Each structure stands twice: as C-alpha cells, then as structure tokens.
Amino acid sequence: MAQIVVRPPSALSKAVPMIREVDAPPQLKLLMQSGGIQPDTRYFRMGKAKILVSPPTPRTGWHISISREDHYPDWDEVVAAWYSLVPDAAEREGMMLLPPLADYINVHEFCFQVHEVLKP
C-alpha cells in the first residue's frame, strides 16, 4: 500500500508581498456602514491584491474576497491570504464555489471568494 505524505501546499513556500491591514477606501466604508458588507469585515492589501476578511456568523464560516484591478489573483496569493488571515486556517476547510448561473453574483471583474466549509 502506498504511503500518503501530508505536506503544506507549495504555494506557502512562494514569495508573495507582505499582507498589511489598511483603511478601507471611502466607497467600501459606505458599504460597510450601510450593511452591504458584513459587520467586522477587515480590509487588507498584499501588493496589488485587495482582500476582505469577514468573520463567521451563526450561519456562515470565515469568508475572504481577494481581487486585483487588472487580472485574477493567482493561486499563491489566494493560498497566502487564506492561511495568513483566517484564524486557525490550517485546521479549517476553505472552498471556492461555482454557483448555478441564476445565483451568480459578479460585483468585481477580477475577484475570487473563499468560503469556510462548516461541518454539521
């Protein structure tokens, strides 16, 4: 029987820009204040990538949105954001979901969403 080797994703060993929390731009602050974005959501930058991190609610787990202005974030950026910004992410499952087209929402052209998978 083949032995299964557990190791972290190779993306964690890649060099990505430092992640830093910054003030949200004015239009994002308005969305936060009006309830268009979940309360207690935090805003980060990682080089040119913009990241929103929303804490869990009674019905949902952690959620991150990661975007860039001119192209989709690459896999290394998604991995770095999830494992660096979500508490205990190494013990959590995150997924990128493709919903039915009728439920698809595209607010930003170059954005990925990662949602925590909640265990029943």
OpenMM code with the backbone's topology and positions (N, CA, C; nanometers):
from openmm import Vec3, app, unit

residues = "MET ALA GLN ILE VAL VAL ARG PRO PRO SER ALA LEU SER LYS ALA VAL PRO MET ILE ARG GLU VAL ASP ALA PRO PRO GLN LEU LYS LEU LEU MET GLN SER GLY GLY ILE GLN PRO ASP THR ARG TYR PHE ARG MET GLY LYS ALA LYS ILE LEU VAL SER PRO PRO THR PRO ARG THR GLY TRP HIS ILE SER ILE SER ARG GLU ASP HIS TYR PRO ASP TRP ASP GLU VAL VAL ALA ALA TRP TYR SER LEU VAL PRO ASP ALA ALA GLU ARG GLU GLY MET MET LEU LEU PRO PRO LEU ALA ASP TYR ILE ASN VAL HIS GLU PHE CYS PHE GLN VAL HIS GLU VAL LEU LYS PRO".split()
positions = [
    Vec3(0.0847, -0.1178, 0.0000),
    Vec3(0.0000, 0.0000, 0.0000),
    Vec3(0.0890, 0.1237, 0.0000),
    Vec3(0.0515, 0.2216, -0.0813),
    Vec3(0.1294, 0.3450, -0.0901),
    Vec3(0.1090, 0.4284, 0.0358),
    Vec3(0.2163, 0.4900, 0.0798),
    Vec3(0.2085, 0.5768, 0.1967),
    Vec3(0.1634, 0.7165, 0.1524),
    Vec3(0.0724, 0.7746, 0.2257),
    Vec3(0.0255, 0.9098, 0.1962),
    Vec3(0.1119, 1.0074, 0.2741),
    Vec3(0.1690, 1.1018, 0.2035),
    Vec3(0.2547, 1.2021, 0.2655),
    Vec3(0.1749, 1.3323, 0.2766),
    Vec3(0.1651, 1.3836, 0.3965),
    Vec3(0.0936, 1.5089, 0.4189),
    Vec3(0.1958, 1.6217, 0.4252),
    Vec3(0.1739, 1.7236, 0.3444),
    Vec3(0.2641, 1.8392, 0.3461),
    Vec3(0.1851, 1.9633, 0.3084),
    Vec3(0.2319, 2.0789, 0.3495),
    Vec3(0.1595, 2.2025, 0.3183),
    Vec3(0.1644, 2.2306, 0.1687),
    Vec3(0.0697, 2.3106, 0.1179),
    Vec3(0.0722, 2.3449, -0.0248),
    Vec3(0.2014, 2.4172, -0.0604),
    Vec3(0.2533, 2.3872, -0.1782),
    Vec3(0.3792, 2.4502, -0.2204),
    Vec3(0.3657, 2.6018, -0.2294),
    Vec3(0.2430, 2.6500, -0.2478),
    Vec3(0.2218, 2.7948, -0.2556),
    Vec3(0.2661, 2.8650, -0.1284),
    Vec3(0.2630, 2.7961, -0.0143),
    Vec3(0.3049, 2.8596, 0.1108),
    Vec3(0.4541, 2.8887, 0.1149),
    Vec3(0.5312, 2.8223, 0.0295),
    Vec3(0.6752, 2.8476, 0.0278),
    Vec3(0.7141, 2.9518, -0.0769),
    Vec3(0.6169, 3.0022, -0.1529),
    Vec3(0.6444, 3.1023, -0.2564),
    Vec3(0.6484, 3.2414, -0.1948),
    Vec3(0.7247, 3.3285, -0.2556),
    Vec3(0.7341, 3.4664, -0.2082),
    Vec3(0.6146, 3.5463, -0.2595),
    Vec3(0.5397, 3.6011, -0.1681),
    Vec3(0.4293, 3.6922, -0.2026),
    Vec3(0.4523, 3.8206, -0.1240),
    Vec3(0.3951, 3.9306, -0.1700),
    Vec3(0.4125, 4.0561, -0.0948),
    Vec3(0.3562, 4.0445, 0.0473),
    Vec3(0.4084, 4.1258, 0.1363),
    Vec3(0.3610, 4.1276, 0.2740),
    Vec3(0.2143, 4.1697, 0.2778),
    Vec3(0.1386, 4.1061, 0.3650),
    Vec3(-0.0016, 4.1410, 0.3838),
    Vec3(-0.0094, 4.2431, 0.4961),
    Vec3(-0.0820, 4.3525, 0.4712),
    Vec3(-0.0961, 4.4539, 0.5755),
    Vec3(-0.2397, 4.5038, 0.5784),
    Vec3(-0.2895, 4.5294, 0.6979),
    Vec3(-0.4235, 4.5853, 0.7120),
    Vec3(-0.4157, 4.7348, 0.6850),
    Vec3(-0.5102, 4.7840, 0.6074),
    Vec3(-0.5134, 4.9256, 0.5702),
    Vec3(-0.6559, 4.9784, 0.5869),
    Vec3(-0.6692, 5.1115, 0.5850),
    Vec3(-0.8017, 5.1719, 0.5881),
    Vec3(-0.8751, 5.1386, 0.4597),
    Vec3(-1.0002, 5.1043, 0.4723),
    Vec3(-1.0825, 5.0771, 0.3542),
    Vec3(-1.1069, 5.2060, 0.2777),
    Vec3(-1.1141, 5.1976, 0.1447),
    Vec3(-1.1453, 5.3175, 0.0673),
    Vec3(-1.2871, 5.3666, 0.0992),
    Vec3(-1.3169, 5.4935, 0.0722),
    Vec3(-1.4463, 5.5526, 0.1105),
    Vec3(-1.5683, 5.4740, 0.0628),
    Vec3(-1.5686, 5.4264, -0.0624),
    Vec3(-1.6865, 5.3549, -0.1123),
    Vec3(-1.7067, 5.2226, -0.0388),
    Vec3(-1.5991, 5.1600, 0.0039),
    Vec3(-1.6089, 5.0362, 0.0808),
    Vec3(-1.6591, 5.0652, 0.2226),
    Vec3(-1.6129, 5.1751, 0.2804),
    Vec3(-1.6617, 5.2154, 0.4127),
    Vec3(-1.8126, 5.2389, 0.4098),
    Vec3(-1.8615, 5.3009, 0.3015),
    Vec3(-2.0057, 5.3240, 0.2883),
    Vec3(-2.0822, 5.1919, 0.2834),
    Vec3(-2.0303, 5.0963, 0.2084),
    Vec3(-2.0941, 4.9638, 0.2028),
    Vec3(-2.0951, 4.8971, 0.3398),
    Vec3(-1.9859, 4.9113, 0.4130),
    Vec3(-1.9774, 4.8520, 0.5469),
    Vec3(-2.0798, 4.9169, 0.6403),
    Vec3(-2.0911, 5.0493, 0.6332),
    Vec3(-2.1831, 5.1223, 0.7209),
    Vec3(-2.3290, 5.0960, 0.6861),
    Vec3(-2.3584, 5.0710, 0.5585),
    Vec3(-2.4968, 5.0518, 0.5156),
    Vec3(-2.5429, 4.9067, 0.5286),
    Vec3(-2.4524, 4.8185, 0.5689),
    Vec3(-2.4892, 4.6774, 0.5821),
    Vec3(-2.4706, 4.5974, 0.4546),
    Vec3(-2.4140, 4.6593, 0.3508),
    Vec3(-2.3879, 4.5881, 0.2258),
    Vec3(-2.2729, 4.4898, 0.2369),
    Vec3(-2.1924, 4.5073, 0.3392),
    Vec3(-2.0820, 4.4145, 0.3704),
    Vec3(-2.0971, 4.3769, 0.5171),
    Vec3(-2.0690, 4.2536, 0.5462),
    Vec3(-2.0859, 4.2015, 0.6821),
    Vec3(-2.0108, 4.2870, 0.7849),
    Vec3(-2.0734, 4.3127, 0.9005),
    Vec3(-2.0048, 4.3871, 1.0072),
    Vec3(-1.8745, 4.3172, 1.0488),
    Vec3(-1.7790, 4.3958, 1.0932),
    Vec3(-1.6484, 4.3484, 1.1397),
    Vec3(-1.5596, 4.2938, 1.0280),
    Vec3(-1.5965, 4.3189, 0.9022),
    Vec3(-1.5100, 4.2814, 0.7904),
    Vec3(-1.3876, 4.3715, 0.7928),
    Vec3(-1.2712, 4.3121, 0.7667),
    Vec3(-1.1458, 4.3880, 0.7680),
    Vec3(-1.0879, 4.3921, 0.6266),
    Vec3(-1.0097, 4.4976, 0.5980),
    Vec3(-0.9556, 4.5224, 0.4644),
    Vec3(-0.8032, 4.5153, 0.4686),
    Vec3(-0.7457, 4.4397, 0.3744),
    Vec3(-0.6011, 4.4199, 0.3685),
    Vec3(-0.5525, 4.4426, 0.2265),
    Vec3(-0.4221, 4.4691, 0.2155),
    Vec3(-0.3541, 4.4736, 0.0863),
    Vec3(-0.2370, 4.3765, 0.0915),
    Vec3(-0.2142, 4.3109, -0.0224),
    Vec3(-0.0986, 4.2237, -0.0403),
    Vec3(-0.0420, 4.2604, -0.1773),
    Vec3(0.0519, 4.3538, -0.1774),
    Vec3(0.0964, 4.4083, -0.3049),
    Vec3(-0.0215, 4.4759, -0.3713),
    Vec3(-0.0549, 4.4354, -0.4937),
    Vec3(-0.1685, 4.4936, -0.5651),
    Vec3(-0.2996, 4.4212, -0.5371),
    Vec3(-0.2946, 4.3139, -0.4625),
    Vec3(-0.4167, 4.2405, -0.4294),
    Vec3(-0.4896, 4.3094, -0.3140),
    Vec3(-0.6222, 4.3136, -0.3245),
    Vec3(-0.7081, 4.3686, -0.2195),
    Vec3(-0.7844, 4.2530, -0.1574),
    Vec3(-0.7914, 4.2512, -0.0257),
    Vec3(-0.8505, 4.1370, 0.0440),
    Vec3(-0.9489, 4.1858, 0.1495),
    Vec3(-1.0682, 4.1290, 0.1481),
    Vec3(-1.1668, 4.1497, 0.2539),
    Vec3(-1.1774, 4.0202, 0.3322),
    Vec3(-1.1759, 4.0301, 0.4637),
    Vec3(-1.1891, 3.9121, 0.5501),
    Vec3(-1.3095, 3.9338, 0.6403),
    Vec3(-1.4075, 3.8453, 0.6260),
    Vec3(-1.5303, 3.8535, 0.7064),
    Vec3(-1.5332, 3.7403, 0.8070),
    Vec3(-1.5580, 3.7733, 0.9349),
    Vec3(-1.5611, 3.6697, 1.0389),
    Vec3(-1.6871, 3.5844, 1.0278),
    Vec3(-1.6877, 3.4714, 1.0960),
    Vec3(-1.8051, 3.3838, 1.0892),
    Vec3(-1.9267, 3.4479, 1.1555),
    Vec3(-2.0425, 3.4020, 1.1116),
    Vec3(-2.1700, 3.4404, 1.1722),
    Vec3(-2.2327, 3.3116, 1.2252),
    Vec3(-2.3483, 3.3194, 1.2887),
    Vec3(-2.4127, 3.1947, 1.3337),
    Vec3(-2.4446, 3.0974, 1.2194),
    Vec3(-2.4553, 3.1475, 1.0946),
    Vec3(-2.4910, 3.0604, 0.9816),
    Vec3(-2.3775, 3.0352, 0.8827),
    Vec3(-2.2707, 3.1153, 0.8891),
    Vec3(-2.1634, 3.1030, 0.7901),
    Vec3(-2.0286, 3.0953, 0.8595),
    Vec3(-1.9304, 3.0426, 0.7880),
    Vec3(-1.7939, 3.0398, 0.8396),
    Vec3(-1.7169, 3.1613, 0.7905),
    Vec3(-1.5852, 3.1553, 0.8056),
    Vec3(-1.4981, 3.2629, 0.7576),
    Vec3(-1.5141, 3.2775, 0.6076),
    Vec3(-1.4897, 3.3989, 0.5585),
    Vec3(-1.5025, 3.4274, 0.4163),
    Vec3(-1.3977, 3.5311, 0.3782),
    Vec3(-1.3254, 3.5051, 0.2686),
    Vec3(-1.2355, 3.6071, 0.2152),
    Vec3(-1.2720, 3.6362, 0.0698),
    Vec3(-1.2556, 3.7608, 0.0316),
    Vec3(-1.2647, 3.8042, -0.1078),
    Vec3(-1.1277, 3.8588, -0.1424),
    Vec3(-1.0718, 3.8139, -0.2533),
    Vec3(-0.9408, 3.8631, -0.2953),
    Vec3(-0.9505, 3.9034, -0.4416),
    Vec3(-0.9058, 4.0263, -0.4708),
    Vec3(-0.9178, 4.0784, -0.6066),
    Vec3(-0.7931, 4.1566, -0.6468),
    Vec3(-0.7828, 4.1757, -0.7763),
    Vec3(-0.6821, 4.2640, -0.8357),
    Vec3(-0.7520, 4.3498, -0.9390),
    Vec3(-0.6921, 4.4604, -0.9772),
    Vec3(-0.7563, 4.5523, -1.0716),
    Vec3(-0.7576, 4.5007, -1.2150),
    Vec3(-0.6502, 4.4315, -1.2574),
    Vec3(-0.6357, 4.4014, -1.3998),
    Vec3(-0.6339, 4.2527, -1.4360),
    Vec3(-0.6336, 4.1649, -1.3368),
    Vec3(-0.6393, 4.0208, -1.3627),
    Vec3(-0.6744, 3.9478, -1.2332),
    Vec3(-0.7139, 3.8219, -1.2484),
    Vec3(-0.7470, 3.7440, -1.1296),
    Vec3(-0.6242, 3.7229, -1.0415),
    Vec3(-0.6425, 3.7167, -0.9096),
    Vec3(-0.5303, 3.6814, -0.8217),
    Vec3(-0.4796, 3.5423, -0.8594),
    Vec3(-0.3505, 3.5210, -0.8418),
    Vec3(-0.3000, 3.3867, -0.8718),
    Vec3(-0.3168, 3.2966, -0.7490),
    Vec3(-0.2955, 3.1678, -0.7711),
    Vec3(-0.3199, 3.0694, -0.6654),
    Vec3(-0.2352, 3.0970, -0.5417),
    Vec3(-0.1101, 3.1362, -0.5605),
    Vec3(-0.0224, 3.1639, -0.4464),
    Vec3(-0.0797, 3.2763, -0.3599),
    Vec3(-0.1390, 3.3778, -0.4216),
    Vec3(-0.2000, 3.4877, -0.3461),
    Vec3(-0.3231, 3.4403, -0.2685),
    Vec3(-0.4058, 3.3569, -0.3324),
    Vec3(-0.5252, 3.3047, -0.2652),
    Vec3(-0.4842, 3.2214, -0.1440),
    Vec3(-0.3888, 3.1318, -0.1629),
    Vec3(-0.3421, 3.0456, -0.0538),
    Vec3(-0.2814, 3.1291, 0.0589),
    Vec3(-0.1951, 3.2243, 0.0240),
    Vec3(-0.1320, 3.3082, 0.1264),
    Vec3(-0.2365, 3.3861, 0.2049),
    Vec3(-0.3370, 3.4410, 0.1367),
    Vec3(-0.4407, 3.5188, 0.2050),
    Vec3(-0.5201, 3.4296, 0.3010),
    Vec3(-0.5649, 3.3144, 0.2542),
    Vec3(-0.6466, 3.2251, 0.3391),
    Vec3(-0.5691, 3.1817, 0.4633),
    Vec3(-0.4496, 3.1284, 0.4441),
    Vec3(-0.3746, 3.0733, 0.5573),
    Vec3(-0.3131, 3.1795, 0.6474),
    Vec3(-0.2980, 3.3011, 0.5971),
    Vec3(-0.2411, 3.4083, 0.6799),
    Vec3(-0.3469, 3.4874, 0.7562),
    Vec3(-0.4668, 3.4990, 0.7006),
    Vec3(-0.5649, 3.5909, 0.7578),
    Vec3(-0.6811, 3.5241, 0.8310),
    Vec3(-0.7064, 3.3979, 0.8043),
    Vec3(-0.8164, 3.3283, 0.8721),
    Vec3(-0.7583, 3.2560, 0.9937),
    Vec3(-0.8069, 3.2880, 1.1128),
    Vec3(-0.7543, 3.2214, 1.2329),
    Vec3(-0.7680, 3.0693, 1.2234),
    Vec3(-0.6631, 3.0001, 1.2617),
    Vec3(-0.6612, 2.8531, 1.2598),
    Vec3(-0.6947, 2.7955, 1.1234),
    Vec3(-0.6586, 2.8653, 1.0162),
    Vec3(-0.6917, 2.8191, 0.8807),
    Vec3(-0.6328, 2.6818, 0.8511),
    Vec3(-0.5212, 2.6478, 0.9126),
    Vec3(-0.4609, 2.5163, 0.8890),
    Vec3(-0.5518, 2.4035, 0.9366),
    Vec3(-0.6470, 2.4359, 1.0238),
    Vec3(-0.7411, 2.3364, 1.0753),
    Vec3(-0.8792, 2.3502, 1.0115),
    Vec3(-0.8959, 2.4430, 0.9195),
    Vec3(-1.0263, 2.4690, 0.8578),
    Vec3(-1.0225, 2.4308, 0.7100),
    Vec3(-1.1397, 2.4054, 0.6540),
    Vec3(-1.1507, 2.3807, 0.5102),
    Vec3(-1.2089, 2.5043, 0.4446),
    Vec3(-1.1447, 2.5467, 0.3370),
    Vec3(-1.1960, 2.6579, 0.2587),
    Vec3(-1.2245, 2.6103, 0.1177),
    Vec3(-1.3238, 2.6713, 0.0527),
    Vec3(-1.3564, 2.6305, -0.0842),
    Vec3(-1.3910, 2.7532, -0.1679),
    Vec3(-1.3688, 2.7381, -0.2979),
    Vec3(-1.4135, 2.8362, -0.3959),
    Vec3(-1.5301, 2.7703, -0.4687),
    Vec3(-1.6458, 2.8329, -0.4640),
    Vec3(-1.7701, 2.7743, -0.5114),
    Vec3(-1.8137, 2.8364, -0.6437),
    Vec3(-1.8562, 2.7521, -0.7364),
    Vec3(-1.9181, 2.7994, -0.8594),
    Vec3(-2.0674, 2.7693, -0.8484),
    Vec3(-2.1486, 2.8734, -0.8221),
    Vec3(-2.2922, 2.8517, -0.8011),
    Vec3(-2.3653, 2.8317, -0.9338),
    Vec3(-2.4918, 2.7912, -0.9278),
    Vec3(-2.5726, 2.7903, -1.0504),
    Vec3(-2.5730, 2.9317, -1.1108),
    Vec3(-2.5806, 2.9393, -1.2421),
    Vec3(-2.5739, 3.0703, -1.3077),
    Vec3(-2.6792, 3.1671, -1.2567),
    Vec3(-2.7960, 3.1187, -1.2215),
    Vec3(-2.9021, 3.2069, -1.1715),
    Vec3(-2.8642, 3.2724, -1.0393),
    Vec3(-2.7724, 3.2123, -0.9642),
    Vec3(-2.7298, 3.2652, -0.8346),
    Vec3(-2.5965, 3.3392, -0.8418),
    Vec3(-2.5384, 3.3474, -0.9608),
    Vec3(-2.4052, 3.4045, -0.9764),
    Vec3(-2.4091, 3.5557, -0.9566),
    Vec3(-2.3193, 3.6067, -0.8743),
    Vec3(-2.3067, 3.7499, -0.8497),
    Vec3(-2.1642, 3.7893, -0.8841),
    Vec3(-2.1486, 3.8912, -0.9666),
    Vec3(-2.0156, 3.9360, -1.0066),
    Vec3(-2.0060, 4.0857, -0.9845),
    Vec3(-1.9679, 4.1249, -0.8628),
    Vec3(-1.9565, 4.2664, -0.8291),
    Vec3(-1.8252, 4.3238, -0.8805),
    Vec3(-1.7214, 4.2415, -0.8821),
    Vec3(-1.5882, 4.2851, -0.9254),
    Vec3(-1.5394, 4.1877, -1.0314),
    Vec3(-1.4872, 4.2399, -1.1413),
    Vec3(-1.4498, 4.1547, -1.2541),
    Vec3(-1.3395, 4.0535, -1.2208),
    Vec3(-1.2455, 4.0896, -1.1348),
    Vec3(-1.1306, 4.0031, -1.1089),
    Vec3(-1.1229, 3.9660, -0.9615),
    Vec3(-1.2232, 3.8956, -0.9114),
    Vec3(-1.2323, 3.8635, -0.7689),
    Vec3(-1.2614, 3.7153, -0.7480),
    Vec3(-1.1958, 3.6572, -0.6494),
    Vec3(-1.2254, 3.5205, -0.6049),
    Vec3(-1.2776, 3.5266, -0.4623),
    Vec3(-1.3673, 3.4346, -0.4298),
    Vec3(-1.4224, 3.4212, -0.2953),
    Vec3(-1.3800, 3.2858, -0.2394),
    Vec3(-1.3391, 3.2842, -0.1150),
    Vec3(-1.3115, 3.1566, -0.0461),
    Vec3(-1.4008, 3.1539, 0.0764),
    Vec3(-1.4796, 3.0463, 0.0896),
    Vec3(-1.5724, 3.0293, 0.1999),
    Vec3(-1.5291, 2.9112, 0.2847),
    Vec3(-1.5402, 2.9268, 0.4150),
    Vec3(-1.5115, 2.8141, 0.5042),
    Vec3(-1.6232, 2.7103, 0.4908),
    Vec3(-1.5833, 2.5849, 0.4866),
    Vec3(-1.6781, 2.4742, 0.4846),
    Vec3(-1.7107, 2.4402, 0.6288),
    Vec3(-1.8381, 2.4519, 0.6655),
    Vec3(-1.8793, 2.4216, 0.8031),
    Vec3(-1.9171, 2.2752, 0.8136),
    Vec3(-1.8727, 2.2133, 0.9191),
    Vec3(-1.9043, 2.0724, 0.9436),
    Vec3(-2.0390, 2.0643, 1.0170),
    Vec3(-2.1226, 1.9685, 0.9791),
    Vec3(-2.2520, 1.9556, 1.0500),
    Vec3(-2.2342, 1.9095, 1.1928),
] * unit.nanometer
topology = app.Topology()
chain = topology.addChain("A")
for resn in residues:
    res = topology.addResidue(resn, chain)
    for name in ("N", "CA", "C"):
        topology.addAtom(name, app.Element.getBySymbol(name[0]), res)
